Amino acid sequence: MTLARQFPWRYPLLLLLSLMALGQPLAGYAQAEALPNYACIAPNVLFWKNIYGRYSLAQGVIHDKDDLSVIYEVVSFAAPQWQVLSSGNKAMVEQTKARYRAILKTLAAGRAPMTADEKRVLALFGPNPKPQALLAARGNMRFQLGQKERFREGVIRSGAYLESIRRIFADHNLPADLCYLPHVESSYDYRAYSKSGAAGIWQFTRDTGRRYLVVNNSLDERLDPLRATEAAALFLKNNYKVLGDWSMAITAYNHGTTGMCNARKKKGCYETIFKEFDGQRFGFASRNFYSEFLAAREVAKNYRQYFGPLQLARPVRTQPVRITNFTPVRDLARHFGLTMDTVRQLNPALRDSVLLGRKLVPKGYQFHIPATSNGQLANPGSKVASQTRAALHRQP
């Protein structure tokens, strides 16, 4: 029987004393419980839970962008999922928005609601809404596509790295539940690239990535889930050190640390920032980022409730071998008996210039091979060790 079952009221104290005995910072225990939820963001968290776990890619929600409890309609598309954003479906969304804008204009003019839709829309704004509020809502509509299938695939992919990522955050004395943030950023797709050039499961931009990782014409460690997680841990730890609150530190992952410092200076706490801050760059994405994280954590933790049983990807078990000289990747593949597909899978930081032989695997790179049964590191052998830096300059 565990201590928690024997003495449930004493267990937090026992854990605290254990941490003190082990020399662990007490702040770490506090941080593990310090991912706060607020009443003011409850409608937003519920909205994103539905986007991630209820509405499919063939559905979308027309809603008010400032008050996510105001949902005008959930539209469904007859086209296959990969065509949901076709011109025809976009036109359908705009036509639906226009219909609700007309309803709001009619209600703002003071006419009593006649149709079921008019009565339903009026009820969304509470008793006796002001005409100005109804007119303002006409320009405040937004469409959000459902993400259920994408989130489900992200949950499956996360199985390959979740255990290791939780361990990395624990090693940095950070809340382990930060492991759910990549669901918001990339759906756990390490190959993900954004329109702005952000890459990997943590979606680091090139400039931010270079503060913590190697990003050059041979390696892009943003694409290595575990190396990028080490960087994310440092980045988030710094955000928390500067801002002192996890809701603001996580929002700063999207909005920037400087931007959140400015918001805190003007508004103080996160709740007031969420409700009142109107900074030029603090738009829909930044305002909702923390709510999205809380929703993603809920859906990912309880994925069976939303998606049924899933077979998660098996954890990736590798052993690193430090490469002592600049080496052709195919020489390494032959030496370790690996296919190039396996090399690519286990070493996602290697860029195509290396994988296609135009450049060499850099000296000092930790080349990952499958974990051996006895847990001993394989020896790259004299053939690998004989490669020289000069070979790099002879590549076409």
Long-range contacts (C-beta under 8 A, 24 or more apart in sequence): 24-173, 25-173, 27-173, 28-173, 28-174, 31-173, 31-174, 31-175, 31-240, 31-246, 32-175, 32-176, 34-175, 34-246, 35-175, 35-177, 35-246, 35-247, 35-294, 35-297, 36-245, 36-246, 36-247, 36-270, 37-294, 38-247, 38-270, 38-271, 38-274, 40-271, 40-274, 40-275, 41-274, 41-290, 41-291, 41-294, 43-67, 43-68, 43-69, 44-68, 44-288, 44-291, 44-295, 45-291, 45-294, 45-295, 45-298, 46-295, 47-71, 47-291, 47-295, 48-288, 48-291, 48-292, 48-294, 48-295, 48-296, 49-295, 49-298, 49-299, 51-144, 51-146, 51-147, 51-295, 52-147, 52-148, 52-151, 52-183, 52-295, 52-296, 52-299, 52-306, 53-148, 53-151, 53-299, 53-305, 53-306, 53-307, 54-146, 54-148, 54-306, 55-146, 55-147, 55-148, 56-81, 56-146, 56-148, 56-149, 57-81, 57-84, 57-145, 57-146, 57-147, 57-148, 57-149, 57-150, 58-84, 58-146, 59-145, 59-146, 60-84, 60-93, 60-143, 60-144, 60-145, 60-146, 61-143, 61-144, 61-146, 62-93, 62-96, 62-97, 62-100, 62-141, 62-142, 62-143, 63-141, 63-142, 63-143, 63-144, 64-137, 64-140, 64-141, 64-142, 65-140, 65-141, 65-142, 65-284, 66-140, 68-288, 69-124, 70-124, 70-125, 70-137, 71-124, 72-96, 72-100, 72-121, 72-124, 72-141, 73-100, 81-149, 84-145, 85-145, 93-143, 97-141, 97-143, 100-141, 101-138, 101-141, 104-134, 104-135, 104-137, 104-138, 105-134, 105-135, 105-138, 107-134, 108-132, 108-134, 108-135, 142-284, 148-306, 148-307, 150-187, 151-183, 151-187, 151-296, 151-299, 151-300, 152-303, 152-306, 152-307, 152-310, 153-187, 154-182, 154-183, 154-186, 154-187, 154-188, 154-189, 154-300, 155-183, 155-188, 155-299, 155-300, 155-303, 155-307, 155-310, 155-312, 156-310, 156-311, 156-312, 156-313, 157-187, 157-188, 157-189, 157-313, 158-182, 158-183, 158-188, 158-300, 158-312, 158-313, 159-312, 159-313, 159-314, 159-315, 160-225, 160-312, 160-313, 160-314, 160-315, 160-316, 161-188, 161-201, 161-225, 161-226, 161-229, 161-315, 161-316, 162-315, 163-315, 164-226, 164-229, 164-315, 164-316, 165-225, 165-226, 165-229, 168-226, 168-229, 168-230, 168-233, 169-229, 169-233, 172-233, 172-234, 172-237, 174-233, 174-236, 174-237, 174-240, 175-246, 177-297, 178-232, 178-233, 178-236, 178-250, 180-293, 180-296, 180-297, 180-300, 180-301, 181-232, 181-250, 181-253, 181-293, 181-296, 183-296, 183-299, 183-300, 184-289, 184-292, 184-293, 184-296, 190-223, 190-224, 190-225, 190-228, 190-348, 191-223, 191-348, 199-223, 200-224, 200-225, 200-228, 201-225, 201-228, 201-229, 202-228, 202-229, 202-231, 202-232, 204-228, 204-231, 204-232, 208-235, 211-235, 214-349, 217-351, 217-353, 217-359, 218-350, 218-351, 218-353, 218-354, 218-359, 218-360, 218-361, 218-362, 219-349, 219-350, 219-351, 219-354, 219-362, 219-365, 220-349, 220-351, 221-349, 223-348, 223-349, 224-347, 224-348, 224-349, 225-348, 227-349, 245-269, 245-270, 247-290, 248-273, 250-289, 250-290, 250-293, 251-286, 251-289, 251-290, 253-289, 254-285, 254-286, 254-289, 255-281, 255-282, 255-286, 255-289, 256-281, 259-286, 316-346, 317-370, 317-371, 318-346, 318-368, 318-369, 318-370, 318-371, 319-368, 319-369, 319-370, 319-371, 319-372, 319-375, 319-377, 319-378, 320-366, 320-367, 320-368, 320-377, 321-366, 321-367, 321-368, 321-369, 321-377, 321-378, 321-380, 322-364, 322-365, 322-366, 322-367, 323-361, 323-362, 323-363, 323-364, 323-365, 323-366, 323-367, 323-380, 323-384, 324-363, 324-364, 324-380, 324-384, 324-385, 325-363, 325-384, 325-385, 325-386, 325-387, 325-388, 325-389, 326-360, 326-361, 326-362, 326-363, 326-387, 326-388, 326-389, 326-391, 326-392, 327-360, 327-361, 327-384, 327-387, 328-357, 328-360, 328-361, 328-387, 328-391, 329-354, 329-355, 329-357, 329-360, 329-361, 330-357, 331-383, 331-384, 331-387, 332-361, 332-367, 332-380, 332-384, 335-380, 335-381, 335-383, 335-384, 336-369, 336-378, 336-380, 338-369, 338-370, 342-370, 346-370, 357-395, 358-395, 358-396, 359-392, 359-395, 360-387, 360-391, 360-392, 360-395, 363-389
